[in-house]
């Protein structure tokens, strides 16, 4: 076992990547981080993430961990890794954590935001980070509908297929809301964890609610149906961003 366990907080633009997790013959966030660690320390290390992000999905507060024998100070991991990483990935913070601490299993919640540009004209400066809907959305109706998500539910209806690594389709949603600021409509959701594509499969029908093509009652029926593939359409990846991973105590306190 390596001498130290390091946790990194990452920010990235996922546009040019096939997701976080390593894939053969495709660029991924994990592959870039592991390559940067190799260049900085000379060590080949496997990086684990607190939340899997899909192709094209962004992150402001992704957390990853790895073991190292390097004696470099934590500040050097921030500066050094950022030197080797491409411009669309950045290490924001580095912490030494207990070897027994799991950034995935010990996380108490994940927060995601989905951004919608609700305008008849495109926004060149924001189009990489938001999905455009041209017709006027009733964000208040969307907000009322998404209250059906709060609490512990079986979210089978919000997955396209059941992946082998998914242990349970029951998740606990702590917060769900839709708000508007000028032409930007934002869906915010916090839960203990999420199923593959769950947030984007939630946004699709919420947009239908906002357009008057689905009622709040019909949206609630999706939650209650527990039928694979029932929710949709899947919203584009560009609007989704992992905002924060929360733990029982701050990362900087874990090794104390």
Secondary structure per residue as TSV (DSSP state, phi and psi in degrees):
chain	resnum	aa	ss	phi	psi
A	1	X	-	360.0	137.0
A	2	X	-	-66.4	163.2
A	3	X	S	-69.2	-34.9
A	4	X	E	-135.3	153.3
A	5	X	E	-112.4	124.8
A	6	X	E	-113.8	136.9
A	7	X	E	-110.7	136.0
A	8	X	E	-118.7	141.1
A	9	X	E	-100.9	124.3
A	10	X	E	-113.9	148.7
A	11	X	E	-124.4	135.5
A	12	X	E	-154.6	152.2
A	13	X	-	-94.9	111.2
A	14	X	G	-84.2	6.1
A	15	X	G	-53.0	-43.9
A	16	X	G	-95.5	15.2
A	17	X	S	-124.2	152.0
A	18	X	S	-88.4	31.5
A	19	X	-	106.6	-178.1
A	20	X	S	-75.5	-48.3
A	21	X	S	-71.3	141.6
A	22	X	-	-54.6	136.6
A	23	X	B	-139.6	142.5
A	24	X	T	-67.8	131.7
A	25	X	T	66.6	17.9
A	26	X	B	-136.5	140.9
A	27	X	-	-72.3	133.1
A	28	X	-	-136.1	160.6
A	29	X	H	-64.1	-43.8
A	30	X	H	-58.9	-44.6
A	31	X	H	-62.0	-39.7
A	32	X	H	-67.2	-41.2
A	33	X	H	-65.1	-45.3
A	34	X	H	-65.3	-36.5
A	35	X	H	-66.5	-39.8
A	36	X	H	-65.9	-39.4
A	37	X	H	-63.0	-41.7
A	38	X	H	-60.3	-44.9
A	39	X	H	-67.6	-35.2
A	40	X	H	-78.2	-42.4
A	41	X	H	-110.6	-16.0
A	42	X	S	79.9	7.1
A	43	X	-	-108.1	138.2
A	44	X	-	-90.7	112.9
A	45	X	-	-127.3	141.2
A	46	X	-	-85.2	130.3
A	47	X	-	-101.8	132.5
A	48	X	E	-110.2	144.6
A	49	X	E	-111.2	155.2
A	50	X	S	-79.4	-25.3
A	51	X	S	-148.2	132.3
A	52	X	-	-78.3	123.8
A	53	X	-	-107.0	141.8
A	54	X	-	-82.5	175.7
A	55	X	T	-55.5	129.4
A	56	X	T	83.1	-3.7
A	57	X	-	-88.0	142.7
A	58	X	E	-100.6	171.3
A	59	X	E	-148.5	139.9
A	60	X	E	-107.6	-24.5
A	61	X	E	-142.5	44.5
A	62	X	E	-68.3	145.9
A	63	X	E	-121.4	131.8
A	64	X	E	-129.8	161.7
A	65	X	E	-141.0	157.4
A	66	X	E	-160.8	161.5
A	67	X	E	-98.3	150.6
A	68	X	E	-151.3	149.2
A	69	X	-	-97.2	-2.2
A	70	X	-	-66.3	142.7
A	71	X	-	-97.6	9.3
A	72	X	-	-57.6	141.0
A	73	X	-	-67.0	159.7
A	74	X	H	-58.7	-37.0
A	75	X	H	-61.6	-30.3
A	76	X	H	-73.9	-28.1
A	77	X	H	-67.4	-36.8
A	78	X	H	-67.3	-54.7
A	79	X	H	-66.0	-46.0
A	80	X	H	-67.3	-45.4
A	81	X	H	-66.1	-38.3
A	82	X	H	-65.2	-28.5
A	83	X	H	-64.1	-39.0
A	84	X	H	-91.6	-18.3
A	85	X	S	-78.9	152.3
A	86	X	-	-66.7	163.7
A	87	X	T	-66.6	-18.1
A	88	X	T	-92.5	9.4
A	89	X	E	-133.5	135.3
A	90	X	E	-142.1	141.6
A	91	X	E	-88.3	121.4
A	92	X	E	-93.1	-35.8
A	93	X	E	-149.8	155.1
A	94	X	E	-135.4	137.9
A	95	X	E	-137.3	147.4
A	96	X	E	-88.8	130.1
A	97	X	E	-124.4	161.3
A	98	X	-	-62.1	143.7
A	99	X	T	-61.8	-29.5
A	100	X	T	-79.6	-10.6
A	101	X	-	-83.5	129.6
A	102	X	-	-107.0	118.9
A	103	X	T	-65.7	-22.0
A	104	X	T	-90.3	-55.9
A	105	X	T	-68.7	-32.4
A	106	X	T	-88.5	-1.8
A	107	X	E	-70.3	137.8
A	108	X	E	-95.5	-22.2
A	109	X	E	-162.0	158.5
A	110	X	E	-126.3	138.6
A	111	X	E	-117.5	127.7
A	112	X	E	-121.6	146.6
A	113	X	E	-120.7	142.8
A	114	X	E	-121.4	123.0
A	115	X	E	-103.1	133.2
A	116	X	E	-124.8	123.2
A	117	X	E	-84.4	108.2
A	118	X	E	-98.1	81.3
A	119	X	S	-152.0	145.3
A	120	X	S	-70.5	-16.6
A	121	X	S	-113.4	145.5
A	122	X	-	-70.6	163.7
A	123	X	-	-123.0	95.9
A	124	X	T	-55.7	-32.2
A	125	X	T	-78.8	-17.1
A	126	X	T	-119.1	-3.5
A	127	X	T	-66.7	-20.5
A	128	X	T	-75.2	-17.1
A	129	X	T	-124.5	11.0
A	130	X	-	-154.6	148.8
A	131	X	E	-94.9	131.0
A	132	X	E	-88.6	130.0
A	133	X	E	-121.3	118.1
A	134	X	-	-76.4	-37.6
A	135	X	S	-76.3	147.5
A	136	X	-	-61.8	128.6
A	137	X	-	-97.7	138.4
A	138	X	-	-89.1	90.8
A	139	X	H	-68.0	-26.6
A	140	X	H	-67.2	-38.7
A	141	X	H	-66.3	-38.8
A	142	X	H	-63.2	-41.2
A	143	X	H	-64.1	-44.2
A	144	X	H	-61.7	-41.3
A	145	X	H	-65.7	-40.8
A	146	X	H	-72.4	-9.2
A	147	X	G	-64.6	-20.4
A	148	X	G	-66.8	-15.6
A	149	X	G	-81.1	-24.2
A	150	X	S	-68.8	135.6
A	151	X	E	108.1	-173.6
A	152	X	E	-91.0	121.5
A	153	X	E	-140.9	159.9
A	154	X	E	-89.5	112.1
A	155	X	-	-98.9	32.9
A	156	X	G	-55.4	-35.2
A	157	X	G	-62.9	-19.0
A	158	X	G	-101.9	18.0
A	159	X	-	-118.6	149.2
A	160	X	S	-81.9	-33.3
A	161	X	S	-157.6	160.2
A	162	X	-	-90.7	107.4
A	163	X	-	-73.2	147.7
A	164	X	T	-62.0	-27.3
A	165	X	T	-83.7	-5.9
A	166	X	-	-79.1	115.3
A	167	X	-	-84.6	-31.1
A	168	X	-	-152.1	142.6
A	169	X	S	-94.4	2.0
A	170	X	E	-88.4	122.3
A	171	X	E	-129.8	156.0
A	172	X	E	-111.8	111.2
A	173	X	E	-93.7	122.6
A	174	X	E	-92.6	-29.4
A	175	X	E	-148.1	139.7
A	176	X	E	-151.7	124.5
A	177	X	E	-155.2	154.6
A	178	X	E	-126.2	131.6
A	179	X	E	-136.3	163.1
A	180	X	E	-128.3	138.3
A	181	X	E	-133.5	103.3
A	182	X	T	57.1	-119.2
A	183	X	T	-96.3	10.2
A	184	X	E	-104.8	116.5
A	185	X	E	-103.7	128.0
A	186	X	E	-124.1	129.8
A	187	X	E	-101.4	123.7
A	188	X	E	-116.4	133.2
A	189	X	E	-143.5	135.8
A	190	X	E	-127.6	132.5
A	191	X	E	-148.0	168.5
A	192	X	S	-63.8	-37.3
A	193	X	-	-166.5	173.9
A	194	X	-	-131.6	153.1
A	195	X	-	-81.4	160.9
A	196	X	T	-56.5	127.9
A	197	X	T	64.8	11.5
A	198	X	H	-60.1	-43.9
A	199	X	H	-68.0	-44.8
A	200	X	H	-67.9	-32.3
A	201	X	H	-75.4	-14.6
A	202	X	H	-85.2	-40.7
A	203	X	H	-64.3	-37.9
A	204	X	H	-52.9	-56.9
A	205	X	H	-68.6	-27.9
A	206	X	H	-64.7	-36.6
A	207	X	H	-63.1	-39.7
A	208	X	H	-61.5	-37.2
A	209	X	H	-63.6	-45.0
A	210	X	H	-63.5	-26.2
A	211	X	T	-91.9	-0.1
A	212	X	T	78.9	16.3
A	213	X	S	-96.7	-3.5
A	214	X	S	-149.6	141.9
A	215	X	-	-90.8	164.9
A	216	X	H	-61.6	-35.5
A	217	X	H	-66.3	-40.5
A	218	X	H	-66.3	-36.4
A	219	X	H	-64.2	-43.8
A	220	X	H	-61.7	-34.4
A	221	X	H	-65.4	-27.2
A	222	X	H	-63.5	-43.4
A	223	X	H	-62.6	-41.7
A	224	X	H	-78.0	-21.8
A	225	X	H	-70.8	-37.1
A	226	X	-	56.2	48.0
A	227	X	-	-122.1	123.2
A	228	X	T	-56.2	131.2
A	229	X	T	79.8	6.9
A	230	X	-	-72.6	-39.1
A	231	X	S	-79.7	150.7
A	232	X	-	158.6	177.3
A	233	X	-	-73.1	161.5
A	234	X	-	-71.9	124.2
A	235	X	-	-70.9	149.3
A	236	X	-	-59.3	150.9
A	237	X	G	-66.9	-28.0
A	238	X	G	-57.1	-29.0
A	239	X	G	-84.3	-7.7
A	240	X	E	-96.7	135.5
A	241	X	E	-141.3	129.4
A	242	X	E	-78.2	115.5
A	243	X	E	-89.7	-44.4
A	244	X	E	-159.0	142.3
A	245	X	E	-110.7	127.0
A	246	X	E	-109.3	144.6
A	247	X	E	-125.7	163.8
A	248	X	S	-58.2	-33.8
A	249	X	S	-134.3	156.2
A	250	X	-	-59.9	149.5
A	251	X	G	-55.3	-37.3
A	252	X	G	-67.9	-14.0
A	253	X	G	-97.3	-8.3
A	254	X	T	-68.5	-31.0
A	255	X	T	-92.6	3.6
A	256	X	-	-96.0	360.0
